[in-house]
Amino acid sequence: MAGLLGMAVMETETAWPEARLALKASQCCVGACNQMVAAGFSNRPLCLDHFLDVSVEEMESRSQCLKTKPFDAQEIDAFRKFLTVCAEQATALSEWPEFNDSPAKPRLLQILHLISQWNRRLRRSPRLTASVPVWLRREDLRHTWEEETWTSTVSRHGAGFVCRHSVDVNGTVVLCRRDKGSRVQARVVYSRFDAEGRRHIGVELLDADDFWGLAETSSSSQEISSIAS
């Protein structure tokens, strides 16, 4: 499995759009597995179980690598392409009548859910450490609040904060810069607590271009993680 996974990383992943009949005539290439081929990466045939195993291992491996590196657009693009290939094949397999009653059907749906999550978490731009003073607001007729806070990280498309109020993932908040008075709406993409019990949230900006003025940011700013955590 490890050898196959390594080769999948090194080679370009390609989907096999008309491969069903051809694949059914061959066997999985992993070890002594003699199961019917269902899908594959880099022209390496895999049975259903090994396709599921390799997909999850590869997603976890690539995401962990991105977490430990500065923003890398090429690696993010390669990960997106890999996710696209996984999604295409998992979707096709989930629609095969042969797998309707298979115990693997829930795993195929889980793979599609994971792919959706990773696509949302992959960053579109570098994230920088920066402390920008803001008012963070929730504007809702049923529950409105406002607090003063500072960004911990910013990117062209989002930001991270410590937040004292409860927020819903996928909910909408408003950011107002205390230094410039500019305002933007944002979608909450994550909410979690650190070891000290502080709530950290990450947001995606919805209607602003270069809200943080990153074009003016010093090149000495520290770039961190390509994954929204």
Backbone bond lengths (Angstrom), bond angles and torsions (degrees), N, CA, C in turn:
res aa  C-N    CA-C-N  psi(-1)  N-CA   C-N-CA  omega(-1)  CA-C   N-CA-C  phi
1 M - - - 1.460 - - 1.517 110.95 -
2 A 1.328 117.33 -44.81 1.462 120.53 -178.21 1.522 111.00 -61.69
3 G 1.361 116.71 -40.57 1.452 119.23 179.88 1.509 111.70 -63.88
4 L 1.316 116.17 -42.84 1.458 120.44 178.68 1.516 110.76 -63.14
5 L 1.331 116.20 -41.84 1.457 120.81 -179.43 1.519 110.74 -62.49
6 G 1.323 116.79 -41.94 1.456 120.10 179.29 1.509 111.68 -61.96
7 M 1.343 116.34 -41.80 1.453 118.94 179.55 1.517 111.13 -66.64
8 A 1.346 117.39 -33.97 1.455 120.72 179.15 1.513 111.18 -64.49
9 V 1.338 116.60 -34.88 1.458 120.71 178.92 1.518 110.67 -68.85
10 M 1.325 116.98 -40.45 1.454 121.38 -173.60 1.526 112.43 -75.82
11 E 1.334 117.42 -31.36 1.448 120.11 -174.39 1.519 110.77 -98.03
12 T 1.314 116.44 164.87 1.455 120.79 177.85 1.521 109.29 -80.29
13 E 1.338 116.05 129.76 1.455 119.81 179.98 1.519 109.00 -78.07
14 T 1.324 116.70 137.49 1.450 120.53 176.62 1.509 109.74 -135.55
15 A 1.329 116.51 136.49 1.458 120.29 175.23 1.520 108.58 -78.67
16 W 1.310 116.48 157.28 1.461 122.06 179.10 1.519 108.12 -113.69
17 P 1.321 119.43 87.14 1.456 122.08 -169.82 1.519 114.91 -64.54
18 E 1.358 118.74 -29.39 1.456 120.00 -178.71 1.525 110.74 -122.57
19 A 1.322 115.69 36.52 1.460 119.74 -169.92 1.519 114.64 -92.32
20 R 1.316 119.33 -5.90 1.456 119.46 -169.21 1.522 113.35 -54.79
21 L 1.331 117.96 -52.09 1.462 120.05 -177.06 1.520 111.37 -66.37
22 A 1.319 116.94 -41.56 1.467 120.12 179.77 1.515 111.08 -64.90
23 L 1.315 117.36 -41.02 1.451 120.74 -177.43 1.521 112.06 -66.77
24 K 1.340 117.04 -34.73 1.457 119.62 -177.66 1.529 111.69 -64.41
25 A 1.331 115.78 -16.62 1.461 119.01 -179.48 1.520 112.10 -91.25
26 S 1.338 118.57 -1.21 1.450 120.96 -177.68 1.514 110.80 -121.35
27 Q 1.350 116.00 174.84 1.450 121.71 -177.31 1.514 110.76 -117.89
28 C 1.313 114.80 156.94 1.455 121.89 177.98 1.530 109.84 -58.64
29 C 1.337 116.81 141.57 1.456 120.89 -175.51 1.529 113.17 -90.68
30 V 1.329 118.60 1.07 1.468 120.80 -177.27 1.524 110.52 -84.16
31 G 1.321 116.08 117.21 1.462 121.73 174.36 1.512 113.07 49.67
32 A 1.338 114.44 -131.41 1.464 120.73 -178.58 1.519 112.09 -95.61
33 C 1.324 117.13 14.96 1.464 120.85 -179.10 1.528 109.68 -63.71
34 N 1.312 115.87 131.04 1.465 120.12 179.26 1.524 111.98 -118.72
35 Q 1.324 115.83 22.93 1.456 120.22 -179.65 1.525 111.11 -77.38
36 M 1.330 115.22 156.74 1.454 121.83 178.20 1.530 110.16 -62.57
37 V 1.333 116.16 138.32 1.459 120.68 178.37 1.531 109.90 -71.50
38 A 1.338 115.39 136.78 1.459 121.12 178.90 1.522 112.32 -117.02
39 A 1.343 116.83 -30.41 1.469 121.28 -175.99 1.520 107.89 -160.12
40 G 1.336 116.55 -168.34 1.454 118.04 178.08 1.506 112.89 177.57
41 F 1.345 115.16 165.43 1.448 123.45 175.33 1.524 108.55 -126.81
42 S 1.318 116.23 139.69 1.454 121.34 175.71 1.525 111.72 54.35
43 N 1.326 115.70 41.04 1.465 122.09 179.87 1.522 112.93 61.11
44 R 1.312 117.72 24.53 1.463 122.13 177.06 1.522 108.03 -109.71
45 P 1.323 117.12 114.43 1.463 121.38 -173.21 1.525 112.76 -71.99
46 L 1.326 116.20 139.30 1.458 122.50 -179.50 1.521 110.45 -134.43
47 C 1.321 115.62 140.75 1.453 119.46 171.23 1.525 108.41 -72.60
48 L 1.325 116.71 173.63 1.455 120.42 -176.30 1.527 112.02 -59.83
49 D 1.339 117.15 -47.88 1.462 120.11 -177.97 1.520 111.94 -62.03
50 H 1.334 117.15 -43.67 1.459 119.20 -178.88 1.530 111.73 -72.93
51 F 1.322 117.87 -30.56 1.458 120.17 173.49 1.530 110.11 -61.05
52 L 1.319 116.84 -44.13 1.463 120.94 179.55 1.521 111.07 -64.76
53 D 1.341 116.74 -44.78 1.465 120.70 -179.04 1.532 111.18 -63.05
54 V 1.339 115.81 -47.60 1.470 119.99 -177.58 1.522 110.53 -65.33
55 S 1.323 117.61 -39.30 1.463 120.50 -179.60 1.521 111.06 -59.48
56 V 1.331 116.98 -48.35 1.460 120.48 -178.32 1.524 110.73 -66.26
57 E 1.343 117.40 -45.41 1.461 120.74 -179.48 1.528 111.16 -60.93
58 E 1.336 116.09 -40.52 1.457 119.49 -178.53 1.527 111.13 -68.84
59 M 1.320 117.89 -41.28 1.461 120.68 178.08 1.524 110.72 -61.54
60 E 1.332 116.54 -45.00 1.456 120.22 -179.69 1.525 111.35 -65.64
61 S 1.342 116.92 -40.93 1.455 121.07 -179.73 1.523 111.54 -63.79
62 R 1.322 116.10 -47.26 1.465 119.50 -177.84 1.530 111.57 -67.80
63 S 1.327 116.69 -40.46 1.466 118.85 -179.93 1.519 111.15 -65.15
64 Q 1.330 117.51 -39.26 1.456 120.85 178.64 1.527 110.51 -64.42
65 C 1.324 116.55 -39.19 1.460 120.86 178.02 1.526 110.86 -62.97
66 L 1.337 117.06 -42.72 1.456 120.36 -179.51 1.520 112.33 -67.11
67 K 1.335 116.44 -31.27 1.463 119.92 -179.83 1.522 112.17 -66.57
68 T 1.329 116.64 -27.10 1.462 120.22 -174.41 1.525 112.77 -96.56
69 K 1.333 117.45 2.77 1.459 121.19 -177.00 1.522 110.78 -121.08
70 P 1.355 116.84 157.52 1.463 119.28 168.54 1.524 109.67 -63.31
71 F 1.313 116.30 167.95 1.462 121.97 -178.99 1.524 110.16 -53.68
72 D 1.337 116.64 128.72 1.459 122.44 -179.37 1.523 108.11 -134.40
73 A 1.329 117.12 101.20 1.454 122.06 -174.06 1.526 111.86 -61.91
74 Q 1.340 117.60 -36.93 1.463 119.82 -178.14 1.525 111.55 -67.54
75 E 1.335 116.36 -42.29 1.465 119.03 179.59 1.526 111.09 -68.60
76 I 1.316 117.05 -36.21 1.458 120.05 176.97 1.527 109.94 -65.02
77 D 1.333 116.90 -41.93 1.460 120.42 178.39 1.523 110.62 -63.19
78 A 1.343 117.55 -40.35 1.467 120.69 178.30 1.526 110.44 -64.33
79 F 1.342 116.90 -39.25 1.460 120.71 178.53 1.526 110.21 -65.05
80 R 1.331 117.23 -42.30 1.463 120.37 178.56 1.528 111.12 -60.77
81 K 1.338 116.20 -40.99 1.471 119.37 179.18 1.516 110.55 -65.26
82 F 1.345 116.25 -40.29 1.462 119.66 177.66 1.534 110.05 -61.94
83 L 1.334 117.07 -43.43 1.463 120.81 178.84 1.524 110.95 -62.44
84 T 1.330 116.99 -37.84 1.456 120.56 178.78 1.521 111.35 -63.27
85 V 1.343 116.09 -43.84 1.457 120.83 178.61 1.532 110.28 -62.75
86 C 1.332 116.40 -45.26 1.472 120.49 178.14 1.518 110.66 -58.63
87 A 1.328 116.13 -45.50 1.461 120.55 -177.10 1.524 111.58 -64.22
88 E 1.333 116.23 -42.53 1.466 119.92 179.89 1.523 110.89 -60.87
89 Q 1.334 116.14 -45.82 1.455 119.60 -176.63 1.530 111.66 -73.29
90 A 1.339 117.09 -40.44 1.467 119.90 179.22 1.525 110.79 -64.74
91 T 1.329 116.65 -38.45 1.471 120.23 177.94 1.518 110.57 -63.89
92 A 1.337 116.22 -46.11 1.466 120.14 179.39 1.526 111.32 -61.39
93 L 1.348 116.37 -43.45 1.466 119.76 -179.66 1.523 111.77 -65.32
94 S 1.324 117.29 -37.92 1.462 120.25 -179.01 1.520 111.94 -65.63
95 E 1.347 116.93 -18.79 1.461 121.69 -179.26 1.525 112.65 -96.35
96 W 1.339 117.98 -5.72 1.455 120.26 179.03 1.528 109.76 -71.16
97 P 1.335 118.39 129.44 1.478 120.52 177.21 1.530 112.44 -57.87
98 E 1.345 117.52 -31.67 1.465 120.87 -178.91 1.529 112.50 -60.19
99 F 1.330 116.95 -26.45 1.463 120.08 -174.56 1.529 113.22 -104.63
100 N 1.341 117.16 6.07 1.458 119.77 -177.35 1.523 112.56 -57.77
101 D 1.330 116.68 -40.62 1.465 120.73 -177.88 1.527 112.25 -104.54
102 S 1.315 116.50 13.71 1.460 120.40 -178.05 1.530 110.84 -79.09
103 P 1.359 116.69 143.18 1.476 119.28 174.40 1.528 112.38 -60.87
104 A 1.341 116.32 -16.90 1.465 119.91 -179.56 1.528 112.19 -79.66
105 K 1.332 118.94 -13.63 1.469 120.60 -177.73 1.534 111.67 -57.37
106 P 1.352 119.35 -46.15 1.483 118.27 177.03 1.528 112.47 -61.62
107 R 1.335 118.07 -32.88 1.461 120.60 179.26 1.527 110.62 -69.02
108 L 1.329 117.10 -36.58 1.457 120.22 176.48 1.527 110.55 -62.02
109 L 1.324 116.24 -42.98 1.461 120.00 178.69 1.524 110.61 -67.02
110 Q 1.332 116.42 -34.18 1.462 120.17 177.36 1.529 110.48 -66.17
111 I 1.332 116.56 -40.63 1.460 120.80 177.14 1.533 110.06 -58.27
112 L 1.318 117.04 -44.95 1.461 120.98 -179.69 1.528 110.69 -63.52
113 H 1.338 116.65 -36.71 1.466 120.35 177.44 1.529 110.39 -66.48
114 L 1.332 117.29 -43.03 1.461 121.20 178.54 1.516 111.30 -62.49
115 I 1.323 116.24 -42.29 1.463 120.23 179.40 1.523 110.54 -60.60
116 S 1.324 115.98 -42.84 1.464 120.21 177.75 1.524 111.16 -60.64
117 Q 1.342 116.38 -41.88 1.461 120.34 178.92 1.518 111.74 -64.15
118 W 1.344 117.63 -45.53 1.458 120.29 -178.69 1.525 111.37 -64.89
119 N 1.322 117.28 -38.76 1.462 119.48 178.65 1.521 111.37 -61.38
120 R 1.329 117.05 -35.90 1.463 120.20 178.36 1.520 111.59 -72.68
121 R 1.329 117.18 -30.57 1.454 120.54 -173.95 1.527 113.73 -86.67
122 L 1.324 116.67 -19.54 1.460 118.81 179.67 1.524 110.22 -68.31
123 R 1.300 116.23 131.19 1.457 120.78 -176.88 1.519 110.90 -77.77
124 R 1.342 114.56 148.27 1.457 120.89 177.10 1.524 111.99 -96.88
125 S 1.340 117.16 -9.68 1.461 120.43 -177.20 1.519 109.40 -155.07
126 P 1.335 118.37 161.57 1.469 120.71 -178.72 1.529 111.74 -60.92
127 R 1.331 116.16 145.75 1.456 121.55 175.22 1.522 108.16 -105.67
128 L 1.325 116.76 130.75 1.455 122.44 -176.11 1.522 110.46 -118.90
129 T 1.327 116.58 145.10 1.457 120.04 172.10 1.523 108.14 -73.04
130 A 1.322 116.73 127.03 1.459 121.17 -178.47 1.516 109.16 -162.47
131 S 1.330 116.53 141.93 1.463 122.53 178.22 1.523 108.97 -112.19
132 V 1.326 115.71 100.37 1.463 121.96 -179.69 1.528 107.76 -113.71
133 P 1.339 119.32 126.34 1.464 121.05 -179.19 1.527 111.48 -73.19
134 V 1.319 116.13 130.60 1.463 120.59 -178.98 1.524 110.50 -140.45
135 W 1.320 115.08 157.16 1.447 122.23 161.50 1.515 106.50 -96.13
136 L 1.300 116.24 128.66 1.460 122.29 177.80 1.520 107.32 -107.31
137 R 1.316 117.58 123.25 1.460 121.95 -174.43 1.520 112.05 -127.04
138 R 1.316 114.57 146.83 1.458 120.54 163.40 1.515 106.59 -115.49
139 E 1.313 116.43 121.13 1.456 121.73 -177.28 1.519 108.75 -108.32
140 D 1.315 115.15 97.88 1.456 122.63 -175.09 1.521 107.76 -143.64
141 L 1.321 117.46 135.30 1.463 120.53 -178.22 1.520 112.20 -61.03
142 R 1.333 116.60 -29.80 1.463 120.16 -177.90 1.522 112.80 -88.17
143 H 1.314 117.03 -29.12 1.469 119.36 -174.79 1.526 109.59 -154.12
144 T 1.325 116.58 92.92 1.461 121.55 -179.17 1.525 109.82 -108.29
145 W 1.335 116.91 136.11 1.463 120.79 176.50 1.524 109.55 -149.38
146 E 1.323 114.56 164.13 1.460 121.63 177.41 1.519 109.06 -147.17
147 E 1.305 117.29 142.51 1.461 121.07 176.00 1.528 109.95 -144.88
148 E 1.322 114.97 153.93 1.457 121.09 173.59 1.514 108.84 -89.93
149 T 1.316 116.44 134.31 1.460 120.07 178.23 1.519 108.44 -153.03
150 W 1.316 116.90 -176.73 1.466 123.74 179.13 1.520 108.19 -133.96
151 T 1.301 116.44 146.43 1.466 119.02 174.63 1.527 109.12 -69.06
152 S 1.313 115.94 146.70 1.464 120.59 170.10 1.526 109.51 -99.15
153 T 1.342 115.83 -33.27 1.463 122.07 176.12 1.526 108.31 -142.04
154 V 1.321 116.25 153.90 1.463 121.10 175.01 1.525 108.86 -138.41
155 S 1.320 115.43 155.60 1.459 121.98 170.94 1.517 106.85 -145.34
156 R 1.294 116.58 172.71 1.474 119.98 -178.95 1.515 110.73 -60.24
157 H 1.330 116.94 -27.88 1.460 120.38 -174.20 1.525 113.85 -113.76
158 G 1.339 119.17 3.72 1.453 118.17 -177.72 1.513 113.49 -171.43
159 A 1.341 115.54 -164.91 1.463 121.33 -179.34 1.522 109.07 -168.13
160 G 1.349 115.21 164.12 1.459 122.12 174.24 1.520 109.34 -124.47
161 F 1.355 116.62 146.57 1.461 122.15 -177.46 1.524 110.18 -143.01
162 V 1.320 115.08 162.98 1.450 121.63 158.57 1.526 106.05 -92.27
163 C 1.330 116.62 131.81 1.469 121.61 -174.85 1.524 109.61 -130.85
164 R 1.333 117.73 130.33 1.462 121.33 -178.72 1.523 113.08 -84.24
165 H 1.312 117.49 -20.30 1.456 121.25 -176.11 1.534 111.67 -95.62
166 S 1.311 114.90 155.19 1.463 120.51 175.46 1.527 109.43 -71.81
167 V 1.317 115.68 136.15 1.465 120.55 178.60 1.526 109.13 -133.16
168 D 1.315 115.79 152.59 1.460 121.62 178.38 1.516 109.58 -100.55
169 V 1.331 116.24 131.17 1.462 119.75 173.59 1.519 108.31 -60.21
170 N 1.324 116.13 135.07 1.466 125.97 -174.55 1.525 112.69 79.14
171 G 1.344 117.60 -2.88 1.446 120.40 173.97 1.530 110.87 -75.23
172 T 1.327 116.65 167.33 1.462 122.13 -177.16 1.524 110.76 -108.98
173 V 1.330 116.99 136.48 1.454 123.46 174.15 1.524 108.25 -128.50
174 V 1.333 115.10 169.15 1.465 121.11 178.20 1.520 108.34 -120.14
175 L 1.325 116.65 134.00 1.466 122.58 175.85 1.519 109.03 -109.53
176 C 1.333 116.14 132.61 1.459 121.49 174.12 1.528 107.89 -124.50
177 R 1.317 117.13 122.37 1.462 120.63 178.73 1.523 109.76 -73.03
178 R 1.328 115.90 123.75 1.460 120.21 -179.59 1.526 111.89 -73.86
179 D 1.326 117.07 -21.12 1.460 119.66 -179.02 1.524 112.84 -86.37
180 K 1.342 117.56 -26.38 1.467 120.29 -175.34 1.526 113.61 -124.58
181 G 1.326 116.70 -16.12 1.460 119.48 179.29 1.512 114.83 82.15
182 S 1.337 119.12 -0.48 1.461 121.47 179.32 1.524 110.69 -73.60
183 R 1.310 115.73 156.83 1.467 121.88 -170.54 1.526 109.51 -136.28
184 V 1.340 116.12 144.99 1.463 120.24 179.25 1.525 109.54 -152.46
185 Q 1.309 116.77 147.68 1.461 122.07 172.67 1.524 109.14 -88.76
186 A 1.334 116.41 150.03 1.465 120.72 -178.14 1.522 110.10 -146.81
187 R 1.319 115.02 152.13 1.468 121.76 176.67 1.517 109.18 -103.95
188 V 1.325 117.33 134.25 1.464 121.91 178.91 1.523 109.03 -75.93
189 V 1.337 116.84 123.68 1.462 120.43 -178.31 1.531 112.38 -105.39
190 Y 1.335 117.42 -20.67 1.458 119.40 172.39 1.519 109.72 -156.40
191 S 1.330 115.54 157.06 1.465 122.89 176.43 1.517 106.97 -148.94
192 R 1.333 117.74 121.22 1.462 121.05 -177.49 1.526 109.24 -151.19
193 F 1.325 116.16 163.99 1.452 121.83 -179.46 1.528 110.17 -108.02
194 D 1.344 116.56 144.05 1.456 119.81 175.28 1.526 109.76 -90.98
195 A 1.326 116.69 -177.64 1.459 121.54 -175.64 1.531 112.42 -63.36
196 E 1.329 116.64 -22.32 1.465 121.06 -179.63 1.520 112.30 -93.27
197 G 1.343 116.94 5.54 1.452 120.59 177.10 1.514 115.39 84.35
198 R 1.323 118.25 9.68 1.456 121.14 178.94 1.525 110.07 -86.20
199 R 1.311 115.73 139.02 1.461 119.86 178.72 1.529 109.30 -85.35
200 H 1.332 115.88 127.04 1.461 121.89 174.94 1.523 108.01 -110.82
201 I 1.329 116.26 132.85 1.453 119.53 176.63 1.527 109.54 -124.20
202 G 1.324 115.08 152.38 1.456 121.79 173.53 1.511 108.53 -120.87
203 V 1.326 117.01 140.35 1.457 120.50 -178.18 1.520 111.04 -128.59
204 E 1.322 115.12 153.10 1.463 123.23 173.17 1.524 107.86 -108.75
205 L 1.329 117.11 124.17 1.463 121.31 -179.96 1.529 109.98 -70.52
206 L 1.327 115.91 136.85 1.460 119.84 -173.01 1.519 114.36 -102.04
207 D 1.319 118.48 -28.64 1.473 118.35 -171.55 1.519 112.67 -145.12
208 A 1.326 116.23 44.17 1.464 118.71 179.99 1.526 110.39 -143.33
209 D 1.323 115.92 150.25 1.453 121.79 176.56 1.529 108.20 -118.08
210 D 1.315 116.70 117.88 1.465 122.54 -179.16 1.526 111.34 56.20
211 F 1.340 115.80 48.14 1.464 122.01 -178.97 1.523 111.73 -58.41
212 W 1.342 116.46 -33.38 1.466 120.53 -176.33 1.528 113.18 -90.99
213 G 1.335 117.84 -1.31 1.455 120.04 -179.54 1.515 112.45 67.09
214 L 1.329 117.09 40.93 1.465 120.05 -176.21 1.521 112.48 -68.08
215 A 1.326 116.87 -19.89 1.466 118.83 177.06 1.515 110.57 -63.29
216 E 1.348 115.82 -22.46 1.456 120.09 -179.41 1.523 112.31 -99.40
217 T 1.353 116.03 -2.70 1.452 119.95 -175.60 1.521 111.13 -68.27
218 S 1.300 116.75 140.45 1.463 121.34 178.51 1.509 111.06 -62.75
219 S 1.322 116.74 141.76 1.460 121.44 178.65 1.515 111.92 -66.46
220 S 1.332 117.05 -9.56 1.463 120.02 179.15 1.508 112.56 -83.45
221 S 1.360 118.07 -7.06 1.452 120.55 177.90 1.513 109.27 -59.47
222 Q 1.322 115.78 147.15 1.463 120.22 -174.75 1.521 110.89 -87.57
223 E 1.336 117.57 120.05 1.446 121.57 174.27 1.523 108.78 -82.65
224 I 1.350 116.23 136.67 1.452 120.13 179.66 1.511 111.06 -136.71
225 S 1.305 115.99 153.82 1.453 128.53 172.28 1.516 117.03 27.39
226 S 1.346 115.15 132.36 1.454 121.43 176.42 1.513 111.95 -93.75
227 I 1.342 117.40 -0.09 1.454 122.77 -177.39 1.524 108.82 -113.70
228 A 1.331 116.57 133.32 1.456 120.48 173.57 1.524 108.40 -75.48
229 S 1.327 117.17 114.63 1.463 120.00 -175.13 1.506 111.88 -108.54
